[in-house]
């Protein structure tokens, strides 16, 4: 998924003195399953964290068959491509950002792409821990 920061936000980040070698991008730091069809995703947003929902899409039958073949889990001739009418097309999940469903990621996602964090989604609440190391 291509989820860049707005050009104005990137410019503000660079003008604030952040490293232009990538710090002012949108680095995904949180991905949590929201429900059967969506993920809740947060990124650093050029030091202005943002979150949105990602539609997981659906997996094609061809991809399911490919997984069965690769895992050796053939249980019937239906999983054998030589016996199916559908050609092998390397189909995978189709992920899409939900338009217009962006909210603030403050308190949910770190500002700094180099900062370590862990999170958990429990009953539609995000619990996040940010770790920063200080040197003396």
N, C-alpha and C positions, 0 to 999 in steps of 0.2 A: 504494500500500500504506500503510495506517495502522499505524505502528509507534511508538507513544508510549512514553515512559519510565514506569516505575512511579511512582505518585503519591508514595510514600515517598521515592524517589530524587530526584524533582523538588523536594520539600520540603527535603531535605538540601542540595541544590544552592543553593536560594534562601537558606537559613539560613547557608550558607557565604559569602554576600555576592556571588554572581554576579548579573549583570544579569537582572532579571525580564522584560525585553522580548524574550525568546526564547532566551537562551543556555542555559536549563535544559530544552531539548527534546532530541530525538534527531535529529540532523542526519546524513543519510547522507553519508559521506565516502569510502567505498570500495565499488565494485561490480566484481567480477571474475567472468568465466565459470568455473564449477567443472567442469562436464561438459555433456553435451548437454541435460540436463533441469534443471540448477540453477545459480544464481548464488551466489557468496559475497559477503555484504553486511555492512558494518560501519558503525555510527553512533556519534556522540559520547556518547550515553547520559547526558546531563546531567553531563558531566565524569567519566563512568565508562564508557569505550567498551565496546560490546558488538557481537558478530557473530552471524550466523545464516545459514542457507541459505534461498534463495527458489526455490520451484518455478516454473519459467518457464511452466508450463501448455502449452497448445497453441493454435495459431492455427486459426481456423475457415476453411473453404473460401471463405466469403463475403469474408473479409478479404483472402485471397490474390487473389481476382478483383478486388477494389477496387484493390489495389496495381497490378495489371497494367493496369487501365483508366487509373489516374492517371498511370502512367509511359508510357502510349502503347504498351505492349508487348503489344498484342493479337496473338496468333499464331493464334487459332482462334475460332470462334463460341462455344466453351465459356466464354470470358472475357467475353462480352457478356451483361449482366444481362437483356437482353430475351429471351434464348434459354435462360435457366436457370430451373429450377423453384424454386430457393431465393430467397426475398426478400432484399433488401439490408437488413441489420440492424446495420451499423456495429459488427461484432464485432472484437475485438482479442485480444491475448494476455491470459491470465488468470494473474496473478502471485499466489502465496500464500506466506506465511511458513511454514516448517516448524516445527510445534509441538514444543517441548521440545528443540530443537537450538540453544540459545543458549550462546555461550561468551564469554570475556573478549576484548575488543578491544585490550587494552594492548599496545603495541608494534606494532600493526597499523593503528591508526586514531588520529588526533589527539584529544585531550581537548577542545580549544577549537574551536568551529565556525568561527572566523575564521582558523584556522591553515592555511596552504597545505601540501599534501602530494601526493605521487605514489606509486603503488604498481604492482607487477606480481606476478602469480601464476605461478610457474614450478615445475613438478613438485610441485604441492601445497604449495609454500612461498610465503609472502607476503613480498615485499621492499618496504619502505616507507621513504620519505624525508620527514621533516618539516622545514619551513623556518620559522624564526622570525626576525623582524627586531628588532634592538635599536637604540634611538635613544640618542645620547649627549648 
